[in-house]
Structures are given as structure tokens and as C-alpha cells.
Amino acid sequence: MPDTRRGADRTKVLSVRLTEEELEALSTRATEIGVGPSTLARTFVRQALAATATTTPSPPSPSAPSEPSAPAASPAPATRPAEDSTFEAQLRARLEALLAADLVTRVEALERCAGGH
């Protein structure tokens, strides 16, 4: 679950432009896990930065664009560009895996809670 307790520490604002489809996909996923789209986007950025701090991805090769990997949690939006860079594909795969793991954890916790009542 995204950490929403540290709002006072966040003093910098970053505007990000998304397509209508990207914003809809972000909002849908955020609703699925019970947070707002900004919280989910911030979580994605933090998790990606944490992952890149421990591993240094190789820069994308301009001569060989890679296809994105199949999503772990849900189907990809129909408007996704076919020529994602290697970094974007790796980032997407990592974020989807983290989201899926978080979702599993939340569902298991909910099932444990419901089982006790």
C-alpha cells in the first residue's frame, strides 16, 4: 500500500502530462487499490527510483527497439505505443509486478479480516 503519512515532507511539485487513456488507466488502477491517482503515480515513481538505485539499467539501444513485456496484473491499454524504449518496458514490467504484489497482499489481508468476523 502506498505510504500516505509523509505528506508534510513533500514540498516539491512535478506536473506530468498524460494522455486521456493513460490518466483513465491510472485512475482505474488507483480506484482498484483504494488510493487516489496522484498517490499511485507518486508510489510508482518512488518504487522505480528505489529499483534503479539498486540496479543500473543499460541505456536503450537506438538500433533495436524492444517490445514491452506482457503485463502481470491486467491487459495493456490499447493506445500504448509499439516502440517503447527498453527502460520504459522494464519500468512498466516492474511497476505492474509491484502493483500486482501489493494487490495480492491487500486481498489476503482483507480475507483474513473477513474470516475473523
Rosetta silent file (secondary structure, phi, psi, omega in degrees, C-alpha in Angstrom):
SEQUENCE: MPDTRRGADRTKVLSVRLTEEELEALSTRATEIGVGPSTLARTFVRQALAATATTTPSPPSPSAPSEPSAPAASPAPATRPAEDSTFEAQLRARLEALLAADLVTRVEALERCAGGH
SCORE:     score description
SCORE:     0.000 S_00000001
   1 L     0.000  136.803  178.689    0.000    0.000    0.000 S_00000001
   2 L   -61.370  143.313  179.240    1.370    3.448   -0.812 S_00000001
   3 L   -82.002  112.592 -178.754    2.660    5.408    2.171 S_00000001
   4 L  -107.343    7.365 -174.687    0.378    8.436    2.545 S_00000001
   5 L   -84.077  -13.027 -170.777    1.556    9.511    6.006 S_00000001
   6 L  -104.553   31.980 -177.354    4.513   11.677    4.959 S_00000001
   7 H   -56.958  -35.046 -177.976    2.684   14.494    3.148 S_00000001
   8 H   -65.003  -26.764  179.890    4.407   17.203    5.188 S_00000001
   9 H   -77.180  -16.499 -175.798    7.799   16.108    3.839 S_00000001
  10 L   -91.260  102.531 -178.667    6.672   16.581    0.246 S_00000001
  11 L  -111.282   -7.220 -178.162    7.314   20.194   -0.689 S_00000001
  12 L  -104.359  142.096 -179.184    8.134   19.846   -4.378 S_00000001
  13 L  -117.682  138.238  177.684    5.524   19.581   -7.130 S_00000001
  14 L  -127.450  123.162  175.387    6.018   17.955  -10.516 S_00000001
  15 L   -88.096  136.706  179.254    3.488   18.298  -13.321 S_00000001
  16 L  -128.971  129.873  178.179    3.168   15.313  -15.603 S_00000001
  17 L   -94.268  128.109  178.519    1.191   15.306  -18.835 S_00000001
  18 L  -122.863  153.857  172.665   -0.704   12.115  -19.595 S_00000001
  19 L   -72.482  165.913  177.272   -2.963   11.170  -22.450 S_00000001
  20 H   -57.238  -41.693 -178.687   -6.627   10.720  -21.658 S_00000001
  21 H   -66.684  -40.760  179.256   -6.167    6.962  -21.881 S_00000001
  22 H   -64.419  -43.236  178.930   -3.136    6.979  -19.560 S_00000001
  23 H   -64.725  -40.489  177.838   -4.975    9.056  -16.963 S_00000001
  24 H   -62.242  -43.911  179.003   -8.006    6.777  -17.206 S_00000001
  25 H   -63.527  -43.356  178.632   -5.799    3.686  -16.737 S_00000001
  26 H   -62.587  -45.652 -179.780   -4.028    5.296  -13.760 S_00000001
  27 H   -63.582  -40.380  179.179   -7.330    6.341  -12.193 S_00000001
  28 H   -62.659  -47.152  179.540   -8.828    2.880  -12.708 S_00000001
  29 H   -64.789  -39.908  179.271   -5.878    1.146  -11.050 S_00000001
  30 H   -61.259  -43.470  178.401   -5.841    3.670   -8.220 S_00000001
  31 H   -62.822  -40.003 -179.824   -9.532    3.041   -7.575 S_00000001
  32 H   -58.960  -36.240 -177.646   -8.944   -0.726   -7.632 S_00000001
  33 H  -102.062    1.882  172.390   -6.436   -0.494   -4.782 S_00000001
  34 L    83.636   30.532  175.623   -8.208    2.274   -2.879 S_00000001
  35 L  -131.593  171.897  176.572   -5.952    5.299   -3.375 S_00000001
  36 L   -82.977  160.967 -179.624   -6.029    8.438   -5.482 S_00000001
  37 H   -60.216  -37.527  179.212   -4.300    8.675   -8.872 S_00000001
  38 H   -65.458  -40.434  178.436   -1.676   11.106   -7.552 S_00000001
  39 H   -63.379  -43.343  179.591   -0.807    8.763   -4.697 S_00000001
  40 H   -65.996  -42.892  178.759   -0.461    5.832   -7.072 S_00000001
  41 H   -62.118  -43.628  178.606    1.663    7.852   -9.521 S_00000001
  42 H   -62.225  -40.392  177.965    3.906    9.041   -6.678 S_00000001
  43 H   -62.700  -44.414  177.772    4.227    5.436   -5.470 S_00000001
  44 H   -57.683  -46.267 -178.473    5.192    4.274   -8.964 S_00000001
  45 H   -63.185  -46.589 -179.483    7.878    6.956   -9.197 S_00000001
  46 H   -62.376  -42.994  179.833    9.294    6.172   -5.750 S_00000001
  47 H   -66.175  -39.250  178.842    9.362    2.428   -6.392 S_00000001
  48 H   -66.101  -41.517  178.433   11.008    2.929   -9.776 S_00000001
  49 H   -65.360  -39.891  177.728   13.626    5.225   -8.264 S_00000001
  50 H   -64.140  -39.995  179.853   14.298    2.737   -5.474 S_00000001
  51 H   -68.027  -38.789 -179.193   14.659   -0.064   -8.021 S_00000001
  52 H   -76.258  -19.724  177.173   17.023    1.950  -10.217 S_00000001
  53 H   -70.853  -29.161 -179.132   19.109    2.922   -7.191 S_00000001
  54 H   -92.086  -24.582  177.633   19.967   -0.734   -6.627 S_00000001
  55 L  -133.181  138.855  178.614   20.396   -1.683  -10.279 S_00000001
  56 L   -99.729  110.212 -179.922   21.651    0.438  -13.126 S_00000001
  57 L   -70.204  145.974  176.827   19.652   -0.286  -16.286 S_00000001
  58 L   -74.309  144.099 -179.116   21.558   -0.319  -19.523 S_00000001
  59 L   -64.038  148.541 -179.990   20.632    2.546  -21.834 S_00000001
  60 L   -64.611  143.385  178.173   18.222    1.648  -24.637 S_00000001
  61 L   -84.072  121.731 -177.700   19.796    0.725  -27.944 S_00000001
  62 L   -66.361  -22.247 -176.647   18.608    3.136  -30.652 S_00000001
  63 L   -88.787  -14.363 -176.490   19.017    0.484  -33.350 S_00000001
  64 L  -135.430   83.074  177.803   16.974   -2.246  -31.653 S_00000001
  65 L   -66.468  143.413 -178.388   13.718   -1.156  -30.043 S_00000001
  66 L  -103.580  154.603  175.711   12.295   -3.773  -27.737 S_00000001
  67 L   -85.065  143.031  177.470    8.722   -4.899  -27.348 S_00000001
  68 L   -67.778  149.536  178.647    7.204   -4.402  -23.900 S_00000001
  69 L   -73.529  161.069  179.538    6.758   -7.492  -21.793 S_00000001
  70 L   -66.719  137.671 -178.566    3.293   -8.847  -21.151 S_00000001
  71 L   -67.443  147.165 -177.736    1.671   -7.140  -18.179 S_00000001
  72 L   -86.098  -32.400 -171.091    1.444   -9.121  -14.969 S_00000001
  73 L  -101.068  -36.049 -176.442   -1.700   -7.612  -13.488 S_00000001
  74 L  -159.191  166.730 -179.423   -4.009   -6.576  -16.312 S_00000001
  75 L   -65.496  152.136 -179.492   -4.177   -6.061  -20.072 S_00000001
  76 L   -75.603  149.011  174.748   -2.305   -3.128  -21.557 S_00000001
  77 L   -60.311  147.016 -176.007   -4.210   -0.071  -22.760 S_00000001
  78 L   -67.544  -18.587 -175.057   -4.962   -0.250  -26.479 S_00000001
  79 L   -95.083    8.434 -178.356   -3.218    3.064  -27.115 S_00000001
  80 L   -64.406  131.183  178.671    0.231    2.029  -25.848 S_00000001
  81 L   -62.336  146.445 -178.664    2.944    2.917  -28.411 S_00000001
  82 L   -75.589  -20.759 -173.956    4.549   -0.058  -30.114 S_00000001
  83 L  -108.428   56.954  174.406    8.069    1.372  -29.778 S_00000001
  84 L   -67.207  144.980  175.517    8.643    1.639  -26.029 S_00000001
  85 L   -72.650  164.798  178.546   12.254    2.031  -25.045 S_00000001
  86 H   -58.264  -43.412 -179.852   13.917   -0.739  -23.082 S_00000001
  87 H   -61.208  -45.342  179.774   13.829    1.404  -19.955 S_00000001
  88 H   -62.291  -40.656  179.097   10.101    2.107  -20.346 S_00000001
  89 H   -64.889  -43.507  178.706    9.387   -1.589  -20.872 S_00000001
  90 H   -64.872  -42.023  179.840   11.457   -2.531  -17.804 S_00000001
  91 H   -63.275  -46.608  179.629    9.812    0.196  -15.757 S_00000001
  92 H   -59.694  -46.644 -179.318    6.324   -0.863  -16.820 S_00000001
  93 H   -61.213  -43.235 -179.709    7.038   -4.522  -16.017 S_00000001
  94 H   -64.217  -45.738 -179.050    8.476   -3.617  -12.600 S_00000001
  95 H   -64.618  -41.225  179.386    5.581   -1.320  -11.711 S_00000001
  96 H   -66.265  -37.410  177.495    2.986   -3.858  -12.794 S_00000001
  97 H   -65.961  -42.687  179.064    4.701   -6.578  -10.761 S_00000001
  98 H   -64.856  -41.695  179.137    4.805   -4.330   -7.689 S_00000001
  99 H   -63.720  -43.496  179.272    1.173   -3.360   -8.133 S_00000001
 100 H   -62.224  -43.203  179.694    0.136   -6.999   -8.512 S_00000001
 101 H   -63.899  -41.549  179.097    2.099   -7.970   -5.383 S_00000001
 102 H   -64.229  -40.981  179.302    0.545   -5.095   -3.428 S_00000001
 103 H   -63.093  -43.412  178.544   -2.907   -6.101   -4.614 S_00000001
 104 H   -61.040  -44.789  179.738   -2.343   -9.718   -3.539 S_00000001
 105 H   -60.421  -44.021 -179.449   -1.174   -8.555   -0.110 S_00000001
 106 H   -66.244  -41.676  179.434   -4.239   -6.333    0.319 S_00000001
 107 H   -64.675  -43.161  178.533   -6.660   -9.054   -0.781 S_00000001
 108 H   -61.548  -41.524  178.491   -5.050  -11.572    1.589 S_00000001
 109 H   -64.290  -41.015  178.292   -5.309   -9.085    4.467 S_00000001
 110 H   -64.294  -41.458  178.397   -8.947   -8.426    3.626 S_00000001
 111 H   -64.368  -40.002  177.541   -9.676  -12.155    3.510 S_00000001
 112 H   -63.201  -43.351 -179.608   -8.000  -12.650    6.913 S_00000001
 113 H   -64.644  -45.376 -179.084  -10.023   -9.783    8.356 S_00000001
 114 H   -68.330  -32.161  179.455  -13.297  -11.042    6.865 S_00000001
 115 H   -67.151  -26.687 -178.943  -12.561  -14.589    8.011 S_00000001
 116 L   -83.050   -6.264 -177.644  -12.390  -13.462   11.630 S_00000001
 117 L  -105.691    0.000    0.000  -15.879  -11.955   11.586 S_00000001
